[in-house]
């Protein structure tokens, strides 16, 4: 399975709470660089608990651009938790969400935040052979 790595920036815009409360809500605006040259938009729901370091979030984003030169779009689904400071994150391409030259894309993504707050992705993927 090929793996690509690159950097990305993310802007998160807090949204007003839903009537009656509920989780925090953010709009996502991302720019991916490197072998995944793309932009994305999405939404995130998050909850922090009263216990320091415990929280959870879910998000959906639609990515549009090129993956190693193949143009199209796909959607990512995020599910993350922090259990008293221990992180767990699963980010996968939603099945059958790939379009155009990314039709049939199967993939998972790992996200790293390094010193200085820089964000990086590791993207393991499979694409059908183009005809």
Secondary structure, 3 states (H helix, E strand, C coil): CEEEEEEEEEEEEECCCCCCCCCEEEEEEEEECCCEEEEEEEEEEEEECCCCCCEEEEEEEEEEEEECCEEEEEEEEEEEEEECCEEEEEEEECCCCCCHHHCCCEEEEEEEECHHHCEEEEEEEECCCCC
